[in-house]
C-alpha cells in the first residue's frame, strides 16, 4: 500500500494537513506549514481530519507550528484529530499544550 502524499494547504484561516506523516516526511511538511503560517492573515485552525497517521512526529510537528505561529503573532487551534492522536497527546501530557486536543476525548 502506497502512503498518502503529505501536504499542508491554507484556505482562509484554516490550515489543513493531510497524508501519512512519518519521520521521513515530517521535515518537508513542517517547512511547508511554517511558510503558510508566516503568510497567514491571523489566527488559524489546523484541521487534522485528513491526516492518515498518528505518530509522535506529528505531535512534534504541531508544536513546531505552534512556535512558528507565536513568532508571527498568531495562535493555532487544532481540530479533527484522530482518537489515536488525541490518546498519544494525552499520554504525553501534550493535550494541555495543544488547544483543541483537551476537549476531544479518545474513543
C-alpha positions as CSV (number, residue, x, y, z in Angstrom):
1,X,0.0,0.0,0.0
2,X,1.4,3.4,-1.0
3,X,1.3,6.0,1.7
4,X,-0.9,9.1,1.1
5,X,1.1,12.1,0.0
6,X,1.8,14.6,2.7
7,X,0.8,18.2,2.2
8,X,-0.3,21.4,4.0
9,X,-2.8,23.8,2.5
10,X,-4.1,27.2,3.7
11,X,-7.6,28.3,2.9
12,X,-8.7,31.4,4.7
13,X,-8.0,30.8,8.4
14,X,-7.8,27.0,8.1
15,X,-4.5,25.1,7.6
16,X,-5.3,21.6,6.5
17,X,-2.7,18.9,6.8
18,X,-3.2,15.6,5.0
19,X,-1.4,12.4,4.2
20,X,0.7,9.9,6.1
21,X,3.3,11.8,8.1
22,X,6.3,9.8,9.3
23,X,9.9,10.5,10.2
24,X,10.9,10.7,6.5
25,X,8.2,13.2,5.5
26,X,7.8,15.4,8.6
27,X,10.5,17.9,7.8
28,X,9.1,18.8,4.4
29,X,5.6,19.3,5.7
30,X,6.9,21.3,8.6
31,X,8.6,23.7,6.3
32,X,5.6,23.9,4.1
33,X,3.3,24.6,7.1
34,X,5.7,27.2,8.6
35,X,5.7,29.1,5.3
36,X,1.9,29.1,5.2
37,X,1.6,30.1,8.9
38,X,4.1,33.0,8.3
39,X,1.9,34.3,5.4
40,X,-1.4,33.8,7.2
41,X,-3.7,36.7,7.9
42,X,-4.2,35.9,11.6
43,X,-5.0,33.1,14.0
44,X,-5.6,29.7,12.4
45,X,-7.4,26.5,12.9
46,X,-5.3,23.4,11.9
47,X,-7.6,20.8,10.5
48,X,-6.1,17.3,11.2
49,X,-9.1,15.3,9.9
50,X,-7.3,14.3,6.7
51,X,-4.2,13.1,8.5
52,X,-3.6,9.4,7.8
53,X,-1.2,8.7,10.8
54,X,-0.9,9.1,14.5
55,X,2.8,9.2,15.3
56,X,4.9,11.1,17.8
57,X,6.5,13.1,14.9
58,X,3.1,14.6,14.3
59,X,2.9,15.9,17.8
60,X,6.4,17.4,17.3
61,X,5.3,19.0,14.1
62,X,2.3,20.6,15.7
63,X,4.5,22.0,18.5
64,X,6.9,23.4,15.9
65,X,4.0,25.0,14.0
66,X,2.7,26.4,17.3
67,X,6.0,28.1,18.0
68,X,6.1,29.5,14.4
69,X,2.6,30.9,14.8
70,X,3.6,32.6,18.1
71,X,6.7,34.1,16.4
72,X,4.3,35.6,13.8
73,X,1.8,36.9,16.4
74,X,-0.8,34.2,15.6
75,X,-2.3,31.4,17.6
76,X,-3.3,27.9,16.5
77,X,-6.3,25.8,17.4
78,X,-6.4,22.1,16.4
79,X,-9.4,20.3,15.2
80,X,-10.3,16.9,13.7
81,X,-7.5,14.9,15.4
82,X,-8.0,11.1,15.3
83,X,-8.7,9.2,18.5
84,X,-5.2,7.7,18.3
85,X,-3.5,11.1,18.0
86,X,-5.6,12.5,20.9
87,X,-4.6,9.5,23.1
88,X,-1.0,9.9,22.2
89,X,-1.1,13.6,23.1
90,X,-2.9,12.8,26.3
91,X,-0.3,10.1,27.2
92,X,2.5,12.6,26.6
93,X,0.6,15.4,28.5
94,X,0.7,17.5,25.4
95,X,-3.1,17.7,25.2
96,X,-2.8,20.6,27.6
97,X,-0.4,22.5,25.3
98,X,-2.3,21.9,22.0
99,X,-5.5,23.9,22.0
100,X,-8.4,21.8,20.8
101,X,-7.0,18.5,21.9
102,X,-8.1,18.7,25.5
103,X,-11.8,18.8,24.7
104,X,-11.5,15.8,22.4
105,X,-11.9,12.5,24.3
106,X,-10.3,9.4,22.7
107,X,-12.9,6.8,22.0
